[in-house]
Amino acid sequence: MLPPFDADKGFEPRLVRALDHPVRARFLKLLADREAISPAEALPLLDLDGVSLGNVAYHARVLEMLELLEPVGEASHEGGPAFRATAKGEAALLALGLSRGGETGD
Protein backbone atom coordinates (compact mmCIF):
# COMPACT_ATOMS: atom_id res chain seq x y z
CA MET A 1 0.00 0.00 0.00
CA LEU A 2 1.38 3.39 -0.96
CA PRO A 3 1.59 6.15 1.62
CA PRO A 4 -1.17 8.74 1.22
CA PHE A 5 -0.49 11.63 -1.12
CA ASP A 6 0.22 14.80 0.82
CA ALA A 7 -0.75 17.78 -1.36
CA ASP A 8 1.03 20.14 1.04
CA LYS A 9 4.37 18.43 0.41
CA GLY A 10 3.87 18.44 -3.35
CA PHE A 11 4.84 15.97 -6.01
CA GLU A 12 8.49 15.50 -6.92
CA PRO A 13 8.64 14.36 -10.56
CA ARG A 14 12.44 14.29 -10.40
CA LEU A 15 12.20 11.39 -7.93
CA VAL A 16 10.06 9.42 -10.35
CA ARG A 17 12.59 10.04 -13.13
CA ALA A 18 15.48 9.16 -10.82
CA LEU A 19 13.92 5.88 -9.76
CA ASP A 20 13.16 5.00 -13.37
CA HIS A 21 16.89 4.33 -13.87
CA PRO A 22 17.68 0.62 -13.35
CA VAL A 23 20.94 1.17 -11.42
CA ARG A 24 19.32 3.64 -9.02
CA ALA A 25 16.18 1.58 -8.47
CA ARG A 26 18.14 -1.64 -7.91
CA PHE A 27 20.65 0.06 -5.59
CA LEU A 28 17.80 1.39 -3.48
CA LYS A 29 16.07 -2.01 -3.54
CA LEU A 30 19.24 -3.62 -2.15
CA LEU A 31 18.71 -1.48 0.95
CA ALA A 32 15.39 -3.21 1.62
CA ASP A 33 17.47 -6.18 2.85
CA ARG A 34 20.42 -4.32 4.39
CA GLU A 35 21.12 -1.50 6.77
CA ALA A 36 23.80 -0.09 4.43
CA ILE A 37 25.71 -1.01 1.27
CA SER A 38 28.63 0.47 -0.65
CA PRO A 39 28.80 0.74 -4.44
CA ALA A 40 31.54 -1.93 -4.45
CA GLU A 41 29.34 -4.33 -2.47
CA ALA A 42 26.33 -3.53 -4.65
CA LEU A 43 28.01 -3.98 -8.04
CA PRO A 44 27.90 -7.82 -8.19
CA LEU A 45 24.39 -7.87 -6.70
CA LEU A 46 22.86 -5.49 -9.24
CA ASP A 47 23.00 -8.11 -12.00
CA LEU A 48 23.30 -5.54 -14.79
CA ASP A 49 25.62 -6.07 -17.76
CA GLY A 50 28.07 -3.35 -18.67
CA VAL A 51 27.79 -1.44 -15.38
CA SER A 52 31.07 -0.39 -13.80
CA LEU A 53 31.90 0.50 -10.22
CA GLY A 54 32.16 4.13 -11.33
CA ASN A 55 28.61 3.96 -12.72
CA VAL A 56 27.25 2.54 -9.46
CA ALA A 57 29.11 5.14 -7.37
CA TYR A 58 27.76 7.94 -9.59
CA HIS A 59 24.17 6.74 -9.28
CA ALA A 60 24.53 6.33 -5.51
CA ARG A 61 25.65 9.97 -5.34
CA VAL A 62 22.61 11.01 -7.40
CA LEU A 63 20.37 9.22 -4.88
CA GLU A 64 22.27 11.01 -2.12
CA MET A 65 21.70 14.41 -3.80
CA LEU A 66 17.98 13.58 -3.96
CA GLU A 67 18.13 12.89 -0.20
CA LEU A 68 17.18 9.22 -0.60
CA LEU A 69 20.53 7.98 0.73
CA GLU A 70 23.08 9.18 3.23
CA PRO A 71 26.68 8.03 3.63
CA VAL A 72 27.70 6.08 6.71
CA GLY A 73 31.21 5.49 7.95
CA GLU A 74 34.41 6.27 6.13
CA ALA A 75 34.87 6.04 2.38
CA SER A 76 36.86 3.02 1.24
CA HIS A 77 39.35 3.07 -1.61
CA GLU A 78 37.43 0.32 -3.41
CA GLY A 79 34.13 2.06 -3.97
CA GLY A 80 33.39 5.00 -1.75
CA PRO A 81 31.31 5.07 1.39
CA ALA A 82 28.48 2.77 2.31
CA PHE A 83 25.04 4.35 2.08
CA ARG A 84 21.84 3.84 4.01
CA ALA A 85 18.31 4.90 3.15
CA THR A 86 17.03 8.14 4.65
CA ALA A 87 13.42 8.58 5.75
CA LYS A 88 12.71 9.82 2.22
CA GLY A 89 14.50 6.75 0.85
CA GLU A 90 12.38 4.48 3.06
CA ALA A 91 9.26 6.16 1.60
CA ALA A 92 10.65 5.51 -1.89
CA LEU A 93 11.13 1.84 -0.99
CA LEU A 94 7.48 1.70 0.03
CA ALA A 95 6.52 3.35 -3.27
CA LEU A 96 8.51 0.64 -5.06
CA GLY A 97 6.49 -1.97 -3.17
CA LEU A 98 9.26 -2.85 -0.72
CA SER A 99 9.81 -2.36 2.97
CA ARG A 100 12.66 -3.03 5.37
CA GLY A 101 13.39 -6.76 5.40
CA GLY A 102 12.44 -7.20 1.73
CA GLU A 103 8.73 -7.60 2.39
CA THR A 104 6.43 -6.49 -0.37
CA GLY A 105 3.82 -3.89 0.35
CA ASP A 106 1.00 -6.04 -1.12
The first five atom37 places (N, CA, C, CB, O) and aatype in JSON, in Angstrom:
{
  "aatype": [12, 10, 14, 14, 13, 3, 0, 3, 11, 7, 13, 6, 14, 1, 10, 19, 1, 0, 10, 3, 8, 14, 19, 1, 0, 1, 13, 10, 11, 10, 10, 0, 3, 1, 6, 0, 9, 15, 14, 0, 6, 0, 10, 14, 10, 10, 3, 10, 3, 7, 19, 15, 10, 7, 2, 19, 0, 18, 8, 0, 1, 19, 10, 6, 12, 10, 6, 10, 10, 6, 14, 19, 7, 6, 0, 15, 8, 6, 7, 7, 14, 0, 13, 1, 0, 16, 0, 11, 7, 6, 0, 0, 10, 10, 0, 10, 7, 10, 15, 1, 7, 7, 6, 16, 7, 3],
  "atom_mask": [
    [1, 1, 1, 1, 1],
    [1, 1, 1, 1, 1],
    [1, 1, 1, 1, 1],
    [1, 1, 1, 1, 1],
    [1, 1, 1, 1, 1],
    [1, 1, 1, 1, 1],
    [1, 1, 1, 1, 1],
    [1, 1, 1, 1, 1],
    [1, 1, 1, 1, 1],
    [1, 1, 1, 0, 1],
    [1, 1, 1, 1, 1],
    [1, 1, 1, 1, 1],
    [1, 1, 1, 1, 1],
    [1, 1, 1, 1, 1],
    [1, 1, 1, 1, 1],
    [1, 1, 1, 1, 1],
    [1, 1, 1, 1, 1],
    [1, 1, 1, 1, 1],
    [1, 1, 1, 1, 1],
    [1, 1, 1, 1, 1],
    [1, 1, 1, 1, 1],
    [1, 1, 1, 1, 1],
    [1, 1, 1, 1, 1],
    [1, 1, 1, 1, 1],
    [1, 1, 1, 1, 1],
    [1, 1, 1, 1, 1],
    [1, 1, 1, 1, 1],
    [1, 1, 1, 1, 1],
    [1, 1, 1, 1, 1],
    [1, 1, 1, 1, 1],
    [1, 1, 1, 1, 1],
    [1, 1, 1, 1, 1],
    [1, 1, 1, 1, 1],
    [1, 1, 1, 1, 1],
    [1, 1, 1, 1, 1],
    [1, 1, 1, 1, 1],
    [1, 1, 1, 1, 1],
    [1, 1, 1, 1, 1],
    [1, 1, 1, 1, 1],
    [1, 1, 1, 1, 1],
    [1, 1, 1, 1, 1],
    [1, 1, 1, 1, 1],
    [1, 1, 1, 1, 1],
    [1, 1, 1, 1, 1],
    [1, 1, 1, 1, 1],
    [1, 1, 1, 1, 1],
    [1, 1, 1, 1, 1],
    [1, 1, 1, 1, 1],
    [1, 1, 1, 1, 1],
    [1, 1, 1, 0, 1],
    [1, 1, 1, 1, 1],
    [1, 1, 1, 1, 1],
    [1, 1, 1, 1, 1],
    [1, 1, 1, 0, 1],
    [1, 1, 1, 1, 1],
    [1, 1, 1, 1, 1],
    [1, 1, 1, 1, 1],
    [1, 1, 1, 1, 1],
    [1, 1, 1, 1, 1],
    [1, 1, 1, 1, 1],
    [1, 1, 1, 1, 1],
    [1, 1, 1, 1, 1],
    [1, 1, 1, 1, 1],
    [1, 1, 1, 1, 1],
    [1, 1, 1, 1, 1],
    [1, 1, 1, 1, 1],
    [1, 1, 1, 1, 1],
    [1, 1, 1, 1, 1],
    [1, 1, 1, 1, 1],
    [1, 1, 1, 1, 1],
    [1, 1, 1, 1, 1],
    [1, 1, 1, 1, 1],
    [1, 1, 1, 0, 1],
    [1, 1, 1, 1, 1],
    [1, 1, 1, 1, 1],
    [1, 1, 1, 1, 1],
    [1, 1, 1, 1, 1],
    [1, 1, 1, 1, 1],
    [1, 1, 1, 0, 1],
    [1, 1, 1, 0, 1],
    [1, 1, 1, 1, 1],
    [1, 1, 1, 1, 1],
    [1, 1, 1, 1, 1],
    [1, 1, 1, 1, 1],
    [1, 1, 1, 1, 1],
    [1, 1, 1, 1, 1],
    [1, 1, 1, 1, 1],
    [1, 1, 1, 1, 1],
    [1, 1, 1, 0, 1],
    [1, 1, 1, 1, 1],
    [1, 1, 1, 1, 1],
    [1, 1, 1, 1, 1],
    [1, 1, 1, 1, 1],
    [1, 1, 1, 1, 1],
    [1, 1, 1, 1, 1],
    [1, 1, 1, 1, 1],
    [1, 1, 1, 0, 1],
    [1, 1, 1, 1, 1],
    [1, 1, 1, 1, 1],
    [1, 1, 1, 1, 1],
    [1, 1, 1, 0, 1],
    [1, 1, 1, 0, 1],
    [1, 1, 1, 1, 1],
    [1, 1, 1, 1, 1],
    [1, 1, 1, 0, 1],
    [1, 1, 1, 1, 1]
  ],
  "atom_positions": [
    [[0.84, -1.18, 0.0], [0.0, 0.0, 0.0], [0.89, 1.24, 0.0], [-0.96, 0.0, 1.22], [1.82, 1.34, 0.8]],
    [[0.6, 2.17, -0.87], [1.38, 3.39, -0.96], [0.99, 4.35, 0.15], [1.19, 4.06, -2.32], [-0.17, 4.37, 0.58]],
    [[1.95, 5.15, 0.64], [1.59, 6.15, 1.62], [0.63, 7.16, 0.99], [2.85, 6.86, 2.17], [0.68, 7.39, -0.22]],
    [[-0.22, 7.77, 1.79], [-1.17, 8.74, 1.22], [-0.46, 9.92, 0.6], [-2.15, 9.22, 2.29], [0.6, 10.34, 1.07]],
    [[-1.04, 10.46, -0.46], [-0.49, 11.63, -1.12], [-0.71, 12.84, -0.23], [-1.13, 11.84, -2.52], [-1.83, 13.08, 0.24]],
    [[0.31, 13.59, 0.0], [0.22, 14.8, 0.82], [0.36, 16.0, -0.1], [1.32, 14.81, 1.95], [1.47, 16.33, -0.52]],
    [[-0.75, 16.65, -0.42], [-0.75, 17.78, -1.36], [0.09, 18.94, -0.84], [-2.18, 18.25, -1.61], [0.61, 19.73, -1.64]],
    [[0.24, 19.06, 0.48], [1.03, 20.14, 1.04], [2.52, 19.96, 0.75], [0.8, 20.24, 2.53], [3.25, 20.93, 0.6]],
    [[2.96, 18.7, 0.68], [4.37, 18.43, 0.41], [4.67, 18.51, -1.08], [4.76, 17.07, 0.95], [5.82, 18.72, -1.47]],
    [[3.66, 18.34, -1.91], [3.87, 18.44, -3.35], [4.39, 17.15, -3.94], [0.0, 0.0, 0.0], [4.77, 16.22, -3.23]],
    [[4.4, 17.12, -5.24], [4.84, 15.97, -6.01], [6.23, 16.26, -6.54], [3.86, 15.64, -7.17], [6.49, 17.36, -7.02]],
    [[7.12, 15.31, -6.46], [8.49, 15.5, -6.92], [8.75, 14.63, -8.16], [9.5, 15.17, -5.8], [9.21, 13.5, -8.03]],
    [[8.45, 15.17, -9.35], [8.64, 14.36, -10.56], [10.08, 13.93, -10.76], [8.19, 15.14, -11.76], [10.34, 12.9, -11.39]],
    [[11.04, 14.68, -10.23], [12.44, 14.29, -10.4], [12.74, 12.97, -9.69], [13.38, 15.39, -9.87], [13.62, 12.23, -10.11]],
    [[12.01, 12.67, -8.61], [12.2, 11.39, -7.93], [11.7, 10.24, -8.8], [11.48, 11.39, -6.58], [12.33, 9.19, -8.86]],
    [[10.59, 10.45, -9.46], [10.06, 9.42, -10.35], [11.06, 9.15, -11.47], [8.69, 9.84, -10.94], [11.35, 8.0, -11.78]],
    [[11.6, 10.21, -12.06], [12.59, 10.04, -13.13], [13.85, 9.37, -12.59], [12.95, 11.4, -13.76], [14.44, 8.52, -13.26]],
    [[14.27, 9.74, -11.4], [15.48, 9.16, -10.82], [15.31, 7.68, -10.57], [15.86, 9.88, -9.52], [16.23, 6.89, -10.83]],
    [[14.15, 7.28, -10.07], [13.92, 5.88, -9.76], [13.58, 5.05, -10.99], [12.82, 5.75, -8.74], [13.49, 3.83, -10.91]],
    [[13.39, 5.71, -12.12], [13.16, 5.0, -13.37], [14.46, 4.41, -13.92], [12.52, 5.93, -14.39], [14.42, 3.58, -14.82]],
    [[15.59, 4.84, -13.4], [16.89, 4.33, -13.87], [17.17, 3.0, -13.19], [18.04, 5.36, -13.59], [17.08, 2.91, -11.96]],
    [[17.52, 1.95, -13.95], [17.68, 0.62, -13.35], [18.76, 0.55, -12.27], [18.0, -0.37, -14.42], [18.57, -0.15, -11.27]],
    [[19.89, 1.23, -12.43], [20.94, 1.17, -11.42], [20.45, 1.8, -10.12], [22.23, 1.88, -11.91], [20.66, 1.25, -9.04]],
    [[19.8, 2.95, -10.22], [19.32, 3.64, -9.02], [18.23, 2.84, -8.32], [18.8, 5.04, -9.37], [18.26, 2.69, -7.1]],
    [[17.28, 2.34, -9.08], [16.18, 1.58, -8.47], [16.72, 0.31, -7.81], [15.12, 1.22, -9.54], [16.31, -0.02, -6.7]],
    [[17.61, -0.39, -8.47], [18.14, -1.64, -7.91], [19.04, -1.37, -6.71], [18.92, -2.41, -8.97], [19.02, -2.13, -5.74]],
    [[19.82, -0.28, -6.75], [20.65, 0.06, -5.59], [19.76, 0.32, -4.39], [21.55, 1.31, -5.89], [20.03, -0.18, -3.29]],
    [[18.72, 1.09, -4.58], [17.8, 1.39, -3.48], [17.11, 0.12, -2.99], [16.75, 2.43, -3.92], [16.94, -0.08, -1.79]],
    [[16.72, -0.75, -3.93], [16.07, -2.01, -3.54], [16.99, -2.9, -2.71], [15.62, -2.77, -4.79], [16.52, -3.63, -1.83]],
    [[18.3, -2.84, -2.96], [19.24, -3.62, -2.15], [19.16, -3.22, -0.68], [20.68, -3.44, -2.66], [19.43, -4.03, 0.21]],
    [[18.8, -1.97, -0.43], [18.71, -1.48, 0.95], [17.45, -1.97, 1.67], [18.75, 0.03, 0.96], [17.31, -1.75, 2.87]],
    [[16.55, -2.61, 0.96], [15.39, -3.21, 1.62], [15.83, -4.4, 2.47], [14.33, -3.65, 0.57], [15.15, -4.77, 3.43]],
    [[16.97, -5.01, 2.13], [17.47, -6.18, 2.85], [18.7, -5.9, 3.7], [17.79, -7.27, 1.87], [19.21, -6.8, 4.37]],
    [[19.17, -4.66, 3.69], [20.42, -4.32, 4.39], [20.27, -2.98, 5.08], [21.61, -4.3, 3.42], [19.45, -2.14, 4.7]],
    [[21.08, -2.8, 6.1], [21.12, -1.5, 6.77], [21.89, -0.49, 5.9], [21.78, -1.63, 8.16], [21.51, 0.67, 5.81]],
    [[22.97, -0.97, 5.27], [23.8, -0.09, 4.43], [24.53, -0.95, 3.41], [24.81, 0.73, 5.3], [24.72, -2.15, 3.61]],
    [[24.95, -0.3, 2.3], [25.71, -1.01, 1.27], [26.56, 0.02, 0.52], [24.77, -1.79, 0.3], [26.13, 1.15, 0.29]],
    [[27.76, -0.4, 0.14], [28.63, 0.47, -0.65], [28.45, 0.14, -2.14], [30.13, 0.3, -0.23], [27.94, -0.93, -2.47]],
    [[28.85, 1.05, -3.01], [28.8, 0.74, -4.44], [29.58, -0.52, -4.8], [29.33, 1.92, -5.23], [29.15, -1.29, -5.66]],
    [[30.74, -0.73, -4.16], [31.54, -1.93, -4.45], [30.81, -3.2, -4.03], [32.9, -1.84, -3.73], [30.89, -4.21, -4.73]],
    [[30.11, -3.17, -2.9], [29.34, -4.33, -2.47], [28.12, -4.54, -3.36], [28.9, -4.16, -1.01], [27.71, -5.67, -3.61]],
    [[27.54, -3.44, -3.84], [26.33, -3.53, -4.65], [26.59, -4.02, -6.06], [25.67, -2.18, -4.71], [25.74, -4.71, -6.64]],
    [[27.73, -3.69, -6.63], [28.01, -3.98, -8.04], [27.69, -5.42, -8.44], [29.46, -3.7, -8.33], [26.95, -5.62, -9.4]],
    [[28.21, -6.45, -7.74], [27.9, -7.82, -8.19], [26.45, -8.22, -7.93], [28.82, -8.8, -7.5], [25.96, -9.17, -8.55]],
    [[25.77, -7.53, -7.03], [24.39, -7.87, -6.7], [23.37, -7.22, -7.63], [24.09, -7.45, -5.28], [22.22, -7.65, -7.68]],
    [[23.79, -6.2, -8.37], [22.86, -5.49, -9.24], [22.44, -6.3, -10.45], [23.48, -4.2, -9.7], [21.35, -6.1, -11.0]],
    [[23.3, -7.23, -10.88], [23.0, -8.11, -12.0], [22.64, -7.33, -13.27], [21.86, -9.05, -11.63], [21.64, -7.61, -13.93]],
    [[23.48, -6.35, -13.58], [23.3, -5.54, -14.79], [24.58, -5.61, -15.61], [22.95, -4.05, -14.44], [25.67, -5.33, -15.11]],
    [[24.45, -5.99, -16.87], [25.62, -6.07, -17.76], [26.13, -4.69, -18.1], [25.27, -6.84, -19.03], [25.35, -3.75, -18.27]],
    [[27.45, -4.57, -18.21], [28.07, -3.35, -18.67], [28.1, -2.21, -17.66], [0.0, 0.0, 0.0], [28.41, -1.07, -18.03]],
    [[27.78, -2.48, -16.41], [27.79, -1.44, -15.38], [29.1, -1.54, -14.61], [26.57, -1.57, -14.42], [29.46, -2.61, -14.12]],
    [[29.8, -0.42, -14.51], [31.07, -0.39, -13.8], [30.89, 0.13, -12.38], [32.09, 0.46, -14.55], [29.84, 0.67, -12.03]],
    [[31.91, -0.04, -11.58], [31.9, 0.5, -10.22], [31.7, 2.01, -10.24], [33.21, 0.15, -9.49], [30.99, 2.56, -9.41]],
    [[32.34, 2.68, -11.19], [32.16, 4.13, -11.33], [30.71, 4.51, -11.6], [0.0, 0.0, 0.0], [30.22, 5.5, -11.07]],
    [[30.03, 3.71, -12.44], [28.61, 3.96, -12.72], [27.77, 3.83, -11.45], [28.09, 2.98, -13.78], [26.92, 4.67, -11.17]],
    [[28.02, 2.77, -10.68], [27.25, 2.54, -9.46], [27.5, 3.66, -8.45], [27.61, 1.16, -8.83], [26.56, 4.16, -7.83]],
    [[28.77, 4.06, -8.3], [29.11, 5.14, -7.37], [28.43, 6.44, -7.79], [30.64, 5.34, -7.28], [27.93, 7.18, -6.94]],
    [[28.42, 6.73, -9.09], [27.76, 7.94, -9.59], [26.27, 7.93, -9.24], [27.95, 8.06, -11.13], [25.74, 8.91, -8.73]],
    [[25.61, 6.81, -9.52], [24.17, 6.74, -9.28], [23.83, 6.77, -7.79], [23.6, 5.48, -9.92], [22.78, 7.28, -7.4]],
    [[24.72, 6.22, -6.96], [24.53, 6.33, -5.51], [24.62, 7.79, -5.08], [25.58, 5.47, -4.74], [23.86, 8.23, -4.22]],
    [[25.54, 8.54, -5.67], [25.65, 9.97, -5.34], [24.42, 10.75, -5.81], [26.92, 10.58, -5.98], [24.0, 11.69, -5.14]],
    [[23.85, 10.37, -6.94], [22.61, 11.01, -7.4], [21.5, 10.76, -6.38], [22.19, 10.48, -8.8], [20.76, 11.69, -6.03]],
    [[21.38, 9.53, -5.9], [20.37, 9.22, -4.88], [20.64, 10.0, -3.59], [20.34, 7.71, -4.59], [19.71, 10.41, -2.89]],
    [[21.91, 10.2, -3.29], [22.27, 11.01, -2.12], [21.84, 12.47, -2.33], [23.79, 10.93, -1.84], [21.29, 13.09, -1.42]],
    [[22.1, 13.02, -3.51], [21.7, 14.41, -3.8], [20.19, 14.58, -3.72], [22.2, 14.83, -5.2], [19.71, 15.66, -3.37]],
    [[19.44, 13.53, -4.04], [17.98, 13.58, -3.96], [17.48, 13.28, -2.55], [17.37, 12.58, -4.95], [16.27, 13.2, -2.31]],
    [[18.42, 13.12, -1.62], [18.13, 12.89, -0.2], [17.44, 11.55, 0.06], [17.25, 14.0, 0.33], [16.7, 11.4, 1.03]],
    [[17.7, 10.57, -0.81], [17.18, 9.22, -0.6], [18.18, 8.35, 0.14], [16.83, 8.58, -1.94], [17.8, 7.38, 0.79]],
    [[19.45, 8.7, 0.05], [20.53, 7.98, 0.73], [21.38, 8.95, 1.51], [21.39, 7.2, -0.28], [21.43, 10.15, 1.22]],
    [[22.07, 8.4, 2.52], [23.08, 9.18, 3.23], [24.28, 8.27, 3.48], [22.51, 9.76, 4.58], [24.12, 7.08, 3.73]],
    [[25.49, 8.85, 3.41], [26.68, 8.03, 3.63], [26.82, 7.67, 5.11], [27.93, 8.77, 3.14], [26.42, 8.43, 5.99]],
    [[27.4, 6.51, 5.35], [27.7, 6.08, 6.71], [29.14, 5.61, 6.75], [26.72, 4.94, 7.18], [29.61, 4.96, 5.82]],
    [[29.83, 5.93, 7.8], [31.21, 5.49, 7.95], [32.16, 6.22, 7.02], [0.0, 0.0, 0.0], [31.81, 7.22, 6.4]],
    [[33.35, 5.69, 6.95], [34.41, 6.27, 6.13], [34.38, 5.7, 4.72], [35.77, 6.01, 6.77], [33.98, 4.55, 4.51]],
    [[34.78, 6.49, 3.77], [34.87, 6.04, 2.38], [36.03, 5.05, 2.24], [35.06, 7.24, 1.42], [37.11, 5.27, 2.79]],
    [[35.79, 3.98, 1.51], [36.86, 3.02, 1.24], [37.49, 3.37, -0.11], [36.31, 1.55, 1.25], [36.91, 4.1, -0.91]],
    [[38.67, 2.83, -0.33], [39.35, 3.07, -1.61], [38.72, 2.26, -2.73], [40.84, 2.72, -1.49], [38.9, 2.59, -3.9]],
    [[37.98, 1.21, -2.4], [37.43, 0.32, -3.41], [36.1, 0.76, -3.98], [37.28, -1.03, -2.84], [35.65, 0.17, -4.96]],
    [[35.45, 1.74, -3.43], [34.13, 2.06, -3.97], [33.37, 3.1, -3.19], [0.0, 0.0, 0.0], [32.14, 3.14, -3.24]],
    [[34.06, 3.93, -2.47], [33.39, 5.0, -1.75], [32.74, 4.53, -0.47], [0.0, 0.0, 0.0], [32.97, 3.41, -0.02]],
    [[31.94, 5.4, 0.11], [31.31, 5.07, 1.39], [30.14, 4.12, 1.21], [30.86, 6.33, 2.1], [29.61, 3.96, 0.11]],
    [[29.75, 3.51, 2.3], [28.48, 2.77, 2.31], [27.37, 3.8, 2.47], [28.44, 1.68, 3.46], [27.58, 4.88, 3.02]],
    [[26.2, 3.47, 1.98], [25.04, 4.35, 2.08], [23.91, 3.61, 2.77], [24.6, 4.84, 0.7], [23.79, 2.39, 2.68]],
    [[23.07, 4.38, 3.46], [21.84, 3.84, 4.01], [20.69, 4.71, 3.54], [21.89, 3.76, 5.56], [20.89, 5.87, 3.17]],
    [[19.49, 4.16, 3.57], [18.31, 4.9, 3.15], [17.94, 5.93, 4.21], [17.12, 3.95, 2.88], [18.0, 5.65, 5.41]],
    [[17.56, 7.1, 3.77], [17.03, 8.14, 4.65], [15.54, 7.87, 4.84], [17.29, 9.59, 4.07], [15.0, 6.91, 4.28]],
    [[14.88, 8.71, 5.61], [13.42, 8.58, 5.75], [12.75, 8.72, 4.39], [12.86, 9.64, 6.75], [11.79, 8.01, 4.09]],
    [[13.24, 9.63, 3.57], [12.71, 9.82, 2.22], [12.99, 8.58, 1.37], [13.31, 11.09, 1.56], [12.17, 8.19, 0.54]],
    [[14.15, 7.97, 1.56], [14.5, 6.75, 0.85], [13.62, 5.58, 1.28], [0.0, 0.0, 0.0], [13.24, 4.75, 0.46]],
    [[13.29, 5.52, 2.57], [12.38, 4.48, 3.06], [11.01, 4.64, 2.41], [12.26, 4.54, 4.61], [10.37, 3.66, 2.05]],
    [[10.55, 5.9, 2.26], [9.26, 6.16, 1.6], [9.34, 5.72, 0.14], [8.88, 7.66, 1.7], [8.36, 5.19, -0.4]],
    [[10.48, 5.94, -0.5], [10.65, 5.51, -1.89], [10.62, 3.99, -1.99], [11.98, 6.05, -2.47], [10.06, 3.44, -2.94]],
    [[11.21, 3.3, -1.01], [11.13, 1.84, -0.99], [9.68, 1.38, -0.9], [11.93, 1.27, 0.19], [9.28, 0.44, -1.59]],
    [[8.9, 2.04, -0.06], [7.48, 1.7, 0.03], [6.78, 1.94, -1.3], [6.81, 2.51, 1.14], [5.93, 1.14, -1.71]],
    [[7.12, 3.04, -1.97], [6.52, 3.35, -3.27], [6.9, 2.31, -4.31], [6.96, 4.75, -3.74], [6.13, 2.05, -5.24]],
    [[8.07, 1.7, -4.16], [8.51, 0.64, -5.06], [7.92, -0.72, -4.67], [10.02, 0.55, -5.08], [8.18, -1.72, -5.33]],
    [[7.12, -0.73, -3.61], [6.49, -1.97, -3.17], [7.35, -2.78, -2.23], [0.0, 0.0, 0.0], [7.1, -3.97, -2.04]],
    [[8.35, -2.16, -1.63], [9.26, -2.85, -0.72], [9.25, -2.17, 0.63], [10.7, -2.88, -1.29], [8.91, -1.0, 0.76]],
    [[9.62, -2.94, 1.64], [9.81, -2.36, 2.97], [11.03, -3.01, 3.58], [8.54, -2.56, 3.87], [11.56, -3.97, 3.04]],
    [[11.47, -2.5, 4.7], [12.66, -3.03, 5.37], [12.46, -4.52, 5.58], [12.93, -2.29, 6.73], [11.4, -4.95, 6.03]],
    [[13.48, -5.3, 5.27], [13.39, -6.76, 5.4], [12.97, -7.44, 4.12], [0.0, 0.0, 0.0], [12.83, -8.66, 4.09]],
    [[12.76, -6.64, 3.03], [12.44, -7.2, 1.73], [11.0, -7.61, 1.56], [0.0, 0.0, 0.0], [10.65, -8.26, 0.57]],
    [[10.14, -7.25, 2.51], [8.73, -7.6, 2.39], [8.07, -6.72, 1.36], [8.01, -7.47, 3.73], [8.37, -5.53, 1.26]],
    [[7.17, -7.29, 0.6], [6.43, -6.49, -0.37], [5.31, -5.77, 0.34], [5.88, -7.36, -1.52], [4.85, -6.21, 1.39]],
    [[4.88, -4.67, -0.24], [3.82, -3.89, 0.35], [2.43, -4.33, -0.08], [0.0, 0.0, 0.0], [1.47, -3.58, 0.1]],
    [[2.3, -5.54, -0.66], [1.0, -6.04, -1.12], [0.1, -6.39, 0.04], [1.17, -7.25, -2.02], [-1.04, -6.83, -0.17]]
  ]
}
